[in-house]
């Protein structure tokens, strides 16, 4: 069995009852294959039950455990202790909440508020094409599907939106913009004009600064900036 690691987490705390924020340090001894959600749970069990953080599926499918570790937005359920030490070259980690929505408590942010931007992009078929008479389903060729299927793997964890250098107040966000672009590329969508208006409005894709930070931090390895570039060029 591999030897345990002694790591220190410097976590930004926030108490909504007093409106106070502070940095609290926790030192724990853990195995290298533990995930950061496991480390946080260990802190709850052994040191501080008041520390608040979010998670749900813990299989990188829901996006609810997004946090910032040493400046990088990521999923706490994916980051192993040994990988974090290797990646950041330290045993000390600064944990902060995502910046895309108000903080509710400690590392927990208001995801319902964050999702308001996604809802503005209408991430669904607004006006689906009718099902062909010769069958009971609308078939999409593999060639066409290959052009955008990667983007459909987005779990809206908001890591890309947190890393984005464009201001949150004026840009709908990379994941929301991509959700709209995906539907523009979807041959089943017939409301192309309405979608184009969403894409090019004041808070739309032209607010993107093409920093590619979104692609760099995406836990699903989606090249988000590629799809935003397609939107800017009108290549649907």
C-alpha positions in Angstrom: 0.0 0.0 0.0 1.3 3.4 -0.9 2.3 5.8 1.9 -0.2 8.5 2.9 0.3 12.2 1.9 0.0 15.0 4.4 -1.7 17.9 2.6 -3.0 21.3 3.7 -6.3 22.8 2.3 -6.7 26.5 2.7 -10.4 27.0 2.2 -12.3 30.2 1.8 -15.2 30.1 4.2 -18.4 32.2 4.1 -21.2 32.5 6.7 -24.4 33.9 5.2 -25.8 34.5 8.7 -23.0 36.9 9.7 -21.9 37.9 6.1 -18.3 37.1 7.2 -15.6 35.5 5.0 -12.3 34.1 6.2 -9.6 31.6 5.2 -9.5 28.4 7.3 -6.6 25.9 7.1 -7.0 22.1 7.5 -4.2 19.6 7.5 -5.1 16.0 6.8 -3.2 12.7 6.1 -4.8 10.9 3.2 -4.1 8.3 0.6 -3.0 9.3 -2.9 -6.0 7.8 -4.7 -8.5 9.7 -2.6 -10.5 12.3 -4.5 -10.9 15.9 -3.2 -14.5 15.1 -2.4 -13.3 12.3 -0.2 -10.8 14.7 1.5 -13.6 17.2 2.2 -15.8 14.5 3.6 -12.9 13.4 5.8 -12.6 16.9 7.1 -16.4 16.9 7.9 -16.1 13.6 9.7 -12.9 14.2 11.7 -12.4 18.0 12.0 -15.2 20.3 11.1 -18.7 19.3 10.3 -19.7 22.9 9.5 -17.6 23.1 6.3 -20.0 23.2 3.4 -19.3 22.0 -0.1 -21.5 20.5 -2.9 -21.6 17.2 -4.7 -24.1 14.8 -6.1 -23.2 12.0 -8.6 -19.5 12.1 -7.8 -18.9 10.6 -11.3 -18.2 13.8 -13.3 -21.6 13.8 -14.8 -23.6 16.4 -12.8 -21.0 19.2 -12.4 -22.2 20.2 -8.9 -18.8 19.7 -7.2 -17.0 22.4 -9.2 -14.5 24.4 -7.2 -11.3 26.4 -7.8 -8.1 24.7 -6.7 -4.9 26.8 -6.8 -6.6 29.1 -9.3 -7.9 26.4 -11.7 -11.7 25.5 -11.9 -12.2 21.8 -11.8 -14.4 19.0 -10.5 -13.6 17.9 -6.9 -14.8 14.4 -7.7 -12.2 13.9 -10.4 -9.1 15.3 -8.8 -7.0 12.7 -7.0 -4.7 13.7 -4.2 -1.6 12.3 -6.0 -2.5 13.9 -9.3 -3.1 17.3 -7.6 0.4 17.1 -5.9 1.9 16.3 -9.3 -0.1 18.8 -11.3 0.4 21.8 -8.9 3.8 20.6 -7.5 2.8 21.3 -3.9 1.1 19.7 -0.9 -0.8 22.9 -0.1 -4.0 23.8 -1.9 -6.1 26.9 -1.9 -9.8 26.0 -2.4 -12.2 28.7 -3.5 -15.9 28.6 -4.7 -16.6 29.2 -8.4 -17.2 32.8 -9.3 -20.1 32.5 -11.7 -22.8 32.9 -9.0 -23.3 34.2 -5.5 -21.8 32.1 -2.7 -24.4 30.4 -0.5 -22.0 29.1 2.1 -18.3 28.2 2.0 -17.7 26.4 -1.3 -21.3 26.2 -2.3 -22.6 28.6 -5.0 -26.1 29.3 -6.2 -26.2 27.1 -9.3 -29.8 28.0 -10.0 -28.6 31.6 -10.5 -25.8 30.3 -12.8 -28.3 28.3 -14.8 -30.2 31.4 -15.7 -27.6 32.1 -18.4 -28.0 28.6 -19.8 -31.8 29.0 -19.8 -31.4 32.3 -21.8 -29.6 30.2 -24.5 -32.7 27.9 -24.8 -30.7 24.6 -24.7 -33.4 22.6 -26.4 -35.1 22.4 -29.8 -37.2 25.5 -30.1 -39.0 24.3 -33.2 -38.2 20.7 -34.1 -38.4 19.6 -37.7 -41.3 17.2 -38.3 -40.6 13.5 -38.2 -40.2 12.1 -41.8 -43.2 10.2 -43.1 -41.2 7.1 -43.8 -40.3 6.5 -40.2 -41.0 7.3 -36.6 -37.7 9.1 -35.9 -35.6 11.9 -37.3 -32.3 10.4 -38.3 -29.0 12.3 -38.4 -26.1 11.1 -40.5 -23.0 10.1 -38.7 -21.0 12.6 -40.7 -23.2 15.5 -39.5 -23.3 14.2 -36.0 -19.6 14.1 -35.8 -19.4 17.8 -36.3 -21.0 18.7 -33.0 -21.5 15.5 -30.8 -18.5 16.5 -28.7 -20.3 19.6 -27.5 -23.3 17.6 -26.4 -21.1 16.1 -23.6 -21.2 19.4 -21.7 -22.5 18.9 -18.1 -22.7 22.6 -17.3 -20.3 22.5 -14.5 -19.4 26.2 -15.2 -15.7 25.6 -15.0 -15.3 27.2 -18.4 -17.5 30.2 -17.4 -15.3 30.6 -14.3 -12.1 30.5 -16.3 -13.4 32.8 -19.0 -11.7 36.2 -19.1 -14.8 37.9 -20.5 -16.8 39.7 -17.8 -19.8 37.7 -16.5 -21.9 40.8 -16.6 -21.8 41.2 -20.3 -21.2 37.7 -21.7 -23.7 34.8 -21.6 -20.8 32.5 -21.0 -19.0 29.9 -23.0 -21.1 26.9 -22.0 -24.4 28.8 -22.7 -23.2 30.1 -26.0 -22.1 26.6 -27.0 -25.5 25.2 -26.1 -27.1 27.6 -28.6 -24.5 26.9 -31.3 -25.0 23.1 -30.9 -28.7 23.6 -31.7 -27.8 25.7 -34.7 -25.7 22.8 -35.9 -28.5 20.3 -35.2 -30.4 19.6 -38.4 -33.6 19.0 -36.4 -33.8 22.7 -35.3 -35.9 24.9 -37.6 -35.9 28.1 -35.5 -32.6 29.2 -37.0 -33.4 32.9 -37.1 -34.4 33.0 -33.4 -31.2 31.1 -32.5 -29.0 33.5 -34.6 -30.5 36.4 -32.7 -29.6 34.8 -29.4 -26.1 34.1 -30.7 -25.3 37.6 -31.9 -27.2 39.7 -29.4 -25.4 42.1 -27.0 -24.3 39.4 -24.5 -23.7 36.8 -27.3 -20.7 35.1 -28.8 -18.9 38.3 -29.9 -18.2 39.0 -26.3 -15.8 36.0 -26.3 -12.1 37.1 -26.2 -10.9 33.8 -27.7 -8.5 33.2 -24.7 -9.2 29.4 -25.0 -9.3 29.2 -21.2 -12.7 27.4 -21.5 -11.1 24.6 -23.5 -8.1 24.4 -21.2 -10.2 23.7 -18.0 -13.1 21.7 -19.4 -13.3 18.4 -17.4 -15.0 16.7 -20.4 -12.1 17.7 -22.7 -14.5 19.6 -25.0 -12.8 22.2 -27.2 -15.3 24.8 -26.3 -13.5 27.6 -28.0 -13.7 25.7 -31.3 -17.5 25.8 -31.2 -17.5 29.5 -30.2 -15.3 30.1 -33.2 -17.8 28.3 -35.5 -20.5 30.6 -34.0 -18.5 33.7 -34.7 -17.9 32.6 -38.3 -21.5 31.5 -38.9 -20.5 28.0 -39.7 -23.5 26.0 -38.6 
